[in-house]
Amino acid sequence: MKEDRDGTKGGRVSKTSSISQLPLILDIEDFKGDFSFDTLFGNLVNELLPLFQEDQNDSSDVHSSAGGSDVLPNGHLRAPSDAAKSAQGLSAPLFPEVDTLLSLFKDSCRELVDLRQQVDARLNNFKKEVSVQDSKHRKTLAELEKGVDGLFDSFARLDSRISSVGQTAAKIGDHLQSADSQRETASQTIELIKYMMEFNSSPGDLMELSALFSDDSRVAEAASVAQKLRAFAEEDIGRHGIAVPSVMGNATASRGLEVAVANLQDYCNELENRLLARFDAASHRRELSTMAECAKILSQFNRGTSAMQHYVATRPMFIDVEIMNEDTRLVLGDQGSQVSPSNVARGLSSLYKEITDTVRKEAATIMAVFPSPNEVMSILVQRVLEQRVTAVLDKLLVKPSLVNLPPVEQGGLLLYLRMLAVAYEKTQELARDLRAVGCGDLDVEALTESLFPAHKDEYPEYEQASLRQLYQAKMEELRAESQQQSESTGTIGRSKGASMLSSHQQISVAVVTEFVRWNEEAISRCSLFSSQPAPLATNVKAVFTCLLDQVSQYITDGLERARESLNEAAALRERFVLGTIVSRRVAAAAASAAEAAAAAGESSFRSFMVAVQRCTSSVAIIQQYFANSISRLLLPVDGAHAASCEEMATAMSSAEGAAYKGLQQCIETVMAEVERLLSAEQKATDYRSPDDGNAPDHRPTNACIRVVAYLSRVLEAAFTALEGLNKQAFLTELGNRLHKGLLNHWQKYTFNPRCGGLRLKRDITEYGEFVRSFNAPTVDEKFELLGIMANVFIVAPESLSTLFEGTPSIRKDAQRFIQLREDYKTAKLASRLSSLWPSSS
């Protein structure tokens, strides 16, 4: 809102009356920009409200002095009493400026209406102007579009014209280029014809040639021209030589070109020799630029093959005899020195490192000299492998004869195989190093393989022969040690027990482990020489079969030797079996000899159990070796793994058969001693009433105590050596034999119905408690039934009928036991039993 016309802005002269007379002026500019109604309203009323505030302050002072009204802390007056209110209402109005403000608002509304009308009028004018301008703009745009379309048409015509002109120019250029090429070709042809005529002049005459062919500075150009002429002449001769000449001119021309070809060949040979001589001279002086220039020119002759081969052939490592001799000394050592795989490995590593360094240095020269360095590197590496490496390998790897094997003391076949493995592995490393240095398109790995076919083709036979040779040598060593030990002990051992095996005759897990170590080394060589799964599996299977044969034969022989000791002990027992009537001195001597035979039997039993235990450990070692090292090499080939498993089972079957026979002999040995102890220690009075009137003895009989003590002592070896199903089967068979033997033994005695029966039951209980350690349920059941049968000697005769009502299966054995009662006849038990068990009679 603008100021008033008098230049004052709400000046207060007479308070309310003076302000109401001022005109209110609003401007359109007040509504532009950031318009705020609050600001507009404040500008309207701020000129009046301050006067009203002053009037209120003045009146409040008067009222406070007259009426004593209280003023509140927030600035407001305390409400006066009703009397005061009535008095104020009579004296002055509550809001005296309301009329002025009302008049102000009305004037503002009128002016706002006027302003709106002004704005509407201006908007209408603007709309008309915009409409006019829009019409003009549309007209202008239409004209511009027509102009642009015209320009596009002009540009299209211009582009088409330019394209046509360009094509014409290109055709003209092609014609010009073709004409120039033809002119150049014609010029060269003229020159070549002139040179051809020079070479066609007379055979062997090279003296009348142009200066081009004798100028050393133009050797490259001369070589190029000569090669072109020779190619043309040879092609012409070949063409006419194939077709039958029909015109004399053709034959004449052919003869003339033959002269040119011969002269050109002579010239090219002479030029090539000249360049090779220059190349050699530059090579001695290490002038790489001259060498490169000569090599580039020589590349036009047979693609530079002569230069490449000449350069490689003149390398010192191929022509210096001292270098070759040094290679041999480095690998094989001095003459007369012992060659070992480790020394050879070190020598080959040093030699191959020197070769690699030499090839690397030559590669730098080749890269700088030859235009086709990869071809030169192929020739160089091939020459290195075929000459220098082969010369060393031929002296190192001398294939021995499989008919007359080299002695083991000199290394045997194993030394040759180890040398072959070292040489092959180191040569493979050399091939990889040479590949890293660079060998062009040469298949260096295949070339390296070609150095060993004579050795690899018969490798499996040599590996198997080596394993057999090692096995035979080991067996001879063990036999020699055993014989030496036997000679040192003399005949002392034979007098005390011939069945005791020496430590060298026993199966040794260490020996089997040595077999496996040989086989592991052989398998590693198989993996080295065979890269494909099928041949690898074949070789591995053959080598592993050797191990199976060796272990099977070794442990089978060991078990057979242990069985021989059991047979010797059995022969000793049979030798001292006496008749029924002998003198006391003879019986005493026989008893002493029987004790010695029993000791030999126990010793042979322990020896066989040790053999079985070591046999089991050896088989476990083979199975573990197969699972860890052999299986993974056989699985990639269908059927190989299953076939090896079958061979392993077949190889071990012979050992299992020997072990089974030996265990049967062990049972026989134990039972023979049990029977001897029972016969020697069991007294006829053990199961009768004491004659001296003493109280009955309820302890086990001395025979029972001796037998149980013997079984406990001797079976410790069985408990330690056997395991799993083998242990269970052995102890079950032994328990059944013991049960049968005791039954047969007790059939020889007569039993007192009470005292004898009780003591027998005590023996049976002792035996039963011992065999319970067998963990054989069938044996435990038999001894439990045996304890039940012993009751026939305890119960009264009239109670026998009810004794076996729950166990009719042992009734037959029980009847035989009943017949051993002292009162069998006096109590007439035969008739009583026949009436009770008629079916058994």
PyMOL commands that set and color helices and strands:
alter all, ss='L'
color gray80, all
select helices_A, chain A and resi 16-20+28-31+37-45+49-67+82-91+98-199+211-213+216-242+248-285+288-298+302-313+316-319+321-332+341-369+373-396+408-410+412-437+444-449+453-456+459-489+492-496+509-529+533-575+584-634+640-681+684-687+702-721+724-746+755-774+777-793+797-802+808-818+829-836+838-840
alter helices_A, ss='H'
color red, helices_A
deselect
rebuild
show_as cartoon
